[in-house]
Amino acid sequence: MLQILARGGGDAVRDDTFSERLGTIPHPKGQEILVKVLATSINPVDTKVRMRTPSSTHVVLGHDTNGMIVDTGEEVTRFKKGDHVYFMGQGKYPGSFAQYQLADARTAALTPRISSYAEAAVLPVVTFTAYDALFTRLGYISAGYANTGKTILIIGGAGGVGSMAIQLAKWVGLTVIATASREETVDWCKDMGADFVITHHGDLVDQVRALGIQWVDSIFCTTHLSAHWGAMAELIEPQGAIALIDDPDGPLDIRLFKTKSARICWEFALVRTMYETSDMQMQGFTLTKIAQLIDSGKIRSPLTETLYGLTVRNVQKAHIRQESNTMVGKQAIIISP
């Protein structure tokens, strides 16, 4: 099978960073499923893994998969051959920039019925991250309009995670303040359902207060954590909650939040599979719920750009685009027609 390799530490614009390899199609065992990859996507985690991998190492990246099951391990009961599934990759398996991929059946779910290959492929990482941040880390109730009267500030509303966080927050009744920086990203956040859009290049505190809002009940910071640390301390409600996914530039003073008794937690979508936690099956259950929300029209895919074909050039283009810091929504790569 064809796989696209990335050289550790390689600059995306260099032609020697990505290469092809013909690998052996693996055989699933136990709880594993073997999936023919129909479409994949790219996330910030892919570029970070590439840059943090030793230069002597080549890896198959890709953490989003939409595909069809072609074989199952002897312990798999939830799926059968021919089922179309989507899932997030697991560190112990090569990624989805390949024609075939292994996965743990407990982490997968049936693909949304109304989604195209590309629309479904961009969902797993960003939608699971947003769902887990809102309903596990921040503690909101995951039911329609169940949190009416509460306000959330989503810093970085136009990226993949922000796009889904806005939609999920609106589904459960939250008032959403999103940040963006350009006209097109402001329009995108509004299209996703944000009640208010402010610029993260300006003073967040002044802009939120200008809306007549003194404090917000929660904050979900998806980008530029260090730059907004002080503003978050000012804006969070006493005893409020904050979820973070972006790596800080350096040490941060957590004492700023002491007098607010604020709860601060990290959201890392791959924690359950990385450590094979006792609740690892929640990954599959959550993706099942997300598929239901897609099929019922409550939320929609953040797909904005599509590339066609599993090629070195397409994977390179996707990495360059991801690292441009101008991406709105998400991009997909169609692998099998």
GUTI-227484 format. One line per field, with one value per residue (C-alpha): x, y, z; residue number from 1. Coordinates in Angstrom, 2 decimals. Layout:
X	c(X, ...) .
Y	c(Y, ...) .
Z	c(Z, ...) .
num	c(NUM, ...) .
This chain:
X	c(0.00, 1.06, 2.01, 3.30, 6.19, 7.24, 10.85, 11.17, 11.95, 11.61, 10.38, 7.10, 8.35, 11.36, 10.86, 12.77, 10.50, 7.79, 8.25, 6.41, 6.75, 5.16, 4.20, 2.59, -1.13, -1.47, -3.82, -6.15, -6.12, -8.30, -10.20, -8.56, -10.21, -8.47, -9.82, -9.44, -8.88, -11.33, -10.41, -8.24, -7.51, -4.74, -4.60, -2.10, -1.08, 0.29, 2.61, 3.67, 4.48, 6.48, 8.54, 9.12, 10.13, 13.91, 15.41, 16.57, 12.99, 10.26, 6.61, 3.22, 1.11, -2.65, -4.99, -8.35, -9.81, -12.98, -12.93, -14.46, -13.75, -12.18, -11.26, -11.80, -10.05, -11.63, -12.93, -14.74, -18.52, -19.68, -18.66, -18.50, -16.75, -18.15, -19.10, -18.10, -16.44, -14.58, -12.11, -9.04, -5.67, -3.86, -0.16, 0.75, -0.53, 0.75, -1.45, -4.05, -1.81, -1.99, -4.28, -5.01, -4.90, -5.38, -7.54, -9.00, -12.71, -13.55, -12.38, -14.44, -18.05, -20.24, -19.78, -22.55, -25.01, -25.39, -21.68, -19.45, -16.10, -14.35, -16.96, -16.68, -12.89, -12.41, -14.65, -12.98, -10.15, -11.66, -15.22, -14.16, -11.81, -14.57, -17.13, -14.76, -13.68, -17.24, -18.90, -16.11, -13.62, -15.96, -18.84, -21.69, -24.75, -24.71, -28.36, -30.18, -30.61, -29.67, -27.24, -29.27, -28.13, -24.45, -21.76, -18.58, -15.63, -14.04, -10.61, -9.85, -13.29, -12.45, -10.12, -11.33, -11.79, -13.24, -15.72, -17.10, -16.99, -19.19, -21.75, -21.83, -22.06, -25.03, -26.71, -26.68, -27.91, -24.75, -24.24, -21.06, -18.43, -15.85, -12.62, -11.37, -8.98, -9.97, -13.20, -13.48, -12.90, -15.40, -17.98, -17.13, -17.65, -21.00, -21.96, -21.07, -23.54, -21.49, -23.61, -20.71, -17.36, -14.47, -10.89, -8.12, -5.68, -7.37, -7.99, -10.29, -11.30, -12.42, -14.28, -16.18, -17.06, -18.31, -20.88, -22.26, -20.70, -18.50, -17.42, -17.92, -18.84, -16.16, -13.36, -12.13, -8.73, -7.70, -4.85, -2.18, -2.57, 0.29, -0.92, -4.38, -3.45, -3.89, -7.14, -8.58, -7.80, -9.67, -12.68, -13.36, -16.22, -15.37, -15.42, -15.56, -13.83, -11.20, -10.17, -6.89, -5.48, -2.74, 0.84, 2.14, 5.25, 6.83, 6.05, 2.78, 1.77, -1.17, -1.49, -3.49, -6.48, -6.19, -8.69, -11.24, -10.93, -11.04, -10.82, -8.20, -7.84, -6.15, -8.03, -6.01, -8.20, -5.81, -5.33, -7.55, -5.81, -2.32, -2.67, -5.37, -7.52, -10.44, -12.85, -11.20, -14.50, -15.86, -14.00, -16.24, -19.40, -18.71, -18.15, -21.45, -23.19, -21.44, -22.65, -26.22, -25.84, -24.55, -27.35, -30.01, -28.66, -27.67, -24.05, -22.20, -18.76, -16.13, -14.78, -13.60, -10.89, -10.37, -7.34, -7.63, -5.20, -2.72, 0.42, 3.53, 2.58, -0.91, 0.34, 3.01, 0.45, -1.81, 1.04, 2.06, -1.53, -1.99, 1.14, 0.15, -1.98, -4.65, -6.69, -10.44, -12.27, -10.51, -9.02, -9.48, -7.55, -9.59, -7.60, -9.96, -12.82) .
Y	c(0.00, 3.59, 5.73, 9.31, 9.79, 12.99, 13.55, 14.64, 18.33, 18.92, 22.27, 21.83, 23.88, 21.60, 18.98, 16.36, 16.59, 14.30, 11.06, 7.94, 4.43, 1.15, -0.62, -3.94, -3.98, -4.97, -7.61, -6.61, -8.53, -8.43, -5.13, -3.78, -2.86, -2.48, 0.51, 1.52, 5.25, 7.21, 10.69, 12.33, 15.78, 17.73, 19.31, 21.46, 18.29, 16.89, 19.83, 19.79, 16.07, 16.55, 19.34, 17.54, 14.20, 13.56, 14.33, 10.73, 9.47, 9.32, 9.05, 8.53, 11.41, 11.98, 11.97, 12.15, 9.21, 8.53, 5.07, 1.67, -1.41, -4.21, -6.57, -6.92, -8.55, -11.54, -9.47, -6.78, -6.90, -3.32, -3.23, -5.47, -5.43, -2.74, -0.35, 3.27, 4.69, 7.76, 8.14, 9.85, 8.17, 6.43, 6.93, 3.24, 2.98, 4.74, 7.65, 8.23, 9.60, 6.07, 3.79, 1.53, 2.10, 0.11, 1.44, 0.30, -0.36, 1.28, 4.64, 4.60, 5.38, 5.04, 7.99, 10.62, 9.49, 12.87, 13.73, 13.41, 11.67, 15.03, 16.50, 13.52, 13.36, 16.81, 16.09, 13.68, 15.63, 19.11, 18.09, 15.63, 18.26, 20.85, 18.37, 17.06, 20.56, 21.85, 18.87, 17.06, 19.78, 22.78, 20.71, 21.97, 19.78, 18.15, 18.66, 21.22, 24.60, 23.06, 25.89, 28.95, 32.06, 31.10, 32.86, 31.43, 33.23, 31.17, 32.55, 31.58, 30.96, 30.47, 27.47, 23.89, 23.50, 26.98, 26.40, 23.30, 24.79, 27.70, 25.34, 22.97, 25.85, 27.32, 23.90, 23.69, 27.25, 29.19, 32.82, 32.77, 35.48, 34.41, 36.08, 36.54, 38.91, 39.38, 40.17, 36.64, 35.03, 37.37, 36.37, 32.69, 32.90, 34.59, 31.88, 29.25, 30.94, 33.24, 35.90, 38.35, 38.46, 40.55, 40.86, 39.04, 41.67, 44.22, 44.48, 41.57, 43.00, 46.34, 44.67, 42.23, 44.97, 47.11, 44.37, 45.00, 41.79, 42.10, 38.46, 35.29, 31.95, 30.08, 30.50, 28.08, 29.23, 27.54, 29.82, 32.26, 31.24, 33.34, 36.53, 36.23, 34.90, 38.20, 39.04, 35.64, 36.27, 39.57, 38.22, 34.89, 34.90, 34.09, 30.29, 30.07, 27.48, 27.69, 25.02, 25.26, 23.45, 25.78, 25.40, 28.48, 30.29, 29.99, 29.90, 31.55, 33.05, 30.95, 33.20, 35.63, 33.31, 32.69, 35.25, 34.04, 30.40, 29.61, 26.04, 25.66, 22.45, 21.15, 19.44, 16.89, 14.83, 11.88, 11.39, 8.30, 6.43, 7.63, 6.15, 3.56, 4.88, 2.93, 5.24, 4.89, 3.73, 7.25, 8.28, 6.09, 6.99, 10.71, 10.39, 8.51, 11.44, 13.88, 11.90, 12.16, 15.92, 16.20, 14.04, 16.01, 19.35, 20.65, 21.16, 20.96, 20.09, 22.88, 21.75, 24.65, 23.20, 19.80, 18.22, 15.12, 12.22, 10.67, 12.35, 13.89, 17.22, 17.24, 16.35, 19.03, 21.61, 20.72, 21.21, 24.53, 25.74, 24.62, 26.50, 29.70, 30.86, 31.95, 28.74, 29.15, 25.93, 22.76, 21.07, 17.47, 15.10, 12.60, 9.37, 6.84, 7.91) .
Z	c(0.00, -0.58, 2.41, 2.56, 4.98, 6.71, 7.78, 11.38, 11.76, 8.04, 6.76, 4.87, 1.91, 1.31, -1.36, 0.66, 3.71, 2.29, 0.38, -0.76, 0.66, -0.37, 2.84, 3.68, 4.38, 8.06, 9.49, 12.34, 15.63, 18.72, 18.85, 15.70, 12.42, 9.06, 7.14, 3.52, 3.82, 1.67, 2.87, 5.49, 6.84, 8.52, 11.97, 13.88, 15.73, 12.46, 11.89, 15.54, 15.47, 12.27, 13.77, 17.09, 15.56, 15.39, 11.98, 11.60, 11.75, 9.10, 10.19, 8.57, 9.84, 9.67, 12.68, 10.87, 8.96, 7.01, 5.47, 4.90, 7.01, 4.97, 7.81, 11.57, 14.51, 16.21, 19.17, 17.14, 17.55, 16.85, 13.19, 10.13, 6.77, 4.51, 7.30, 6.71, 9.82, 10.97, 13.82, 15.25, 14.85, 17.68, 18.32, 18.15, 14.56, 11.42, 10.38, 7.69, 4.93, 3.54, 1.58, 4.57, 8.31, 11.51, 14.33, 17.63, 17.05, 20.39, 19.04, 15.83, 14.90, 11.84, 9.50, 9.39, 6.73, 5.03, 4.88, 1.83, 2.20, 2.60, 4.97, 7.29, 7.13, 8.68, 11.67, 14.13, 15.79, 15.83, 16.72, 19.39, 20.87, 21.01, 22.40, 25.07, 26.07, 26.45, 28.07, 29.93, 30.89, 31.23, 32.52, 30.36, 29.83, 26.37, 25.45, 23.34, 25.07, 28.44, 29.30, 28.39, 30.23, 30.32, 28.28, 26.75, 25.17, 22.37, 21.48, 17.88, 16.44, 12.76, 13.01, 12.94, 16.69, 17.11, 14.28, 15.95, 19.45, 18.32, 16.80, 19.77, 22.22, 20.37, 20.23, 24.04, 24.53, 25.36, 24.40, 22.31, 22.03, 19.43, 18.39, 14.84, 13.09, 9.44, 7.63, 6.24, 9.64, 11.30, 8.69, 9.20, 12.97, 12.45, 9.96, 12.56, 14.92, 17.17, 18.89, 19.04, 17.24, 18.54, 17.31, 19.14, 17.89, 20.14, 23.87, 24.71, 28.07, 26.64, 23.77, 25.99, 28.48, 25.56, 24.94, 28.42, 29.77, 32.87, 33.11, 31.10, 32.67, 30.74, 28.24, 25.60, 24.32, 21.08, 20.03, 21.26, 24.88, 26.22, 24.53, 26.10, 29.56, 31.37, 29.59, 30.50, 34.17, 33.95, 32.09, 33.77, 36.23, 39.87, 40.10, 36.31, 34.13, 31.39, 28.86, 26.93, 23.89, 22.69, 23.91, 25.78, 24.55, 27.99, 31.73, 32.78, 36.13, 37.32, 40.40, 38.24, 38.64, 42.39, 43.65, 41.07, 42.26, 38.54, 37.28, 34.52, 32.57, 29.45, 26.65, 24.68, 22.37, 22.19, 25.94, 26.14, 23.35, 24.28, 27.77, 26.95, 29.79, 31.19, 29.36, 25.95, 24.44, 25.07, 21.93, 19.81, 21.76, 21.36, 17.62, 17.40, 19.11, 16.78, 13.75, 15.07, 15.45, 11.88, 10.47, 12.36, 11.10, 14.53, 13.44, 10.13, 8.82, 8.80, 5.40, 3.23, 0.97, -0.72, -2.36, -4.55, -4.49, -2.03, -3.32, -1.82, -3.35, -1.82, 1.65, 1.36, 0.20, 3.13, 5.64, 4.11, 4.16, 7.77, 8.84, 7.01, 9.97, 7.47, 7.36, 7.81, 8.66, 7.54, 4.49, 3.36, 1.09, -0.94, -1.13, -2.73, -5.02) .
num	c(1, 2, 3, 4, 5, 6, 7, 8, 9, 10, 11, 12, 13, 14, 15, 16, 17, 18, 19, 20, 21, 22, 23, 24, 25, 26, 27, 28, 29, 30, 31, 32, 33, 34, 35, 36, 37, 38, 39, 40, 41, 42, 43, 44, 45, 46, 47, 48, 49, 50, 51, 52, 53, 54, 55, 56, 57, 58, 59, 60, 61, 62, 63, 64, 65, 66, 67, 68, 69, 70, 71, 72, 73, 74, 75, 76, 77, 78, 79, 80, 81, 82, 83, 84, 85, 86, 87, 88, 89, 90, 91, 92, 93, 94, 95, 96, 97, 98, 99, 100, 101, 102, 103, 104, 105, 106, 107, 108, 109, 110, 111, 112, 113, 114, 115, 116, 117, 118, 119, 120, 121, 122, 123, 124, 125, 126, 127, 128, 129, 130, 131, 132, 133, 134, 135, 136, 137, 138, 139, 140, 141, 142, 143, 144, 145, 146, 147, 148, 149, 150, 151, 152, 153, 154, 155, 156, 157, 158, 159, 160, 161, 162, 163, 164, 165, 166, 167, 168, 169, 170, 171, 172, 173, 174, 175, 176, 177, 178, 179, 180, 181, 182, 183, 184, 185, 186, 187, 188, 189, 190, 191, 192, 193, 194, 195, 196, 197, 198, 199, 200, 201, 202, 203, 204, 205, 206, 207, 208, 209, 210, 211, 212, 213, 214, 215, 216, 217, 218, 219, 220, 221, 222, 223, 224, 225, 226, 227, 228, 229, 230, 231, 232, 233, 234, 235, 236, 237, 238, 239, 240, 241, 242, 243, 244, 245, 246, 247, 248, 249, 250, 251, 252, 253, 254, 255, 256, 257, 258, 259, 260, 261, 262, 263, 264, 265, 266, 267, 268, 269, 270, 271, 272, 273, 274, 275, 276, 277, 278, 279, 280, 281, 282, 283, 284, 285, 286, 287, 288, 289, 290, 291, 292, 293, 294, 295, 296, 297, 298, 299, 300, 301, 302, 303, 304, 305, 306, 307, 308, 309, 310, 311, 312, 313, 314, 315, 316, 317, 318, 319, 320, 321, 322, 323, 324, 325, 326, 327, 328, 329, 330, 331, 332, 333, 334, 335, 336, 337) .
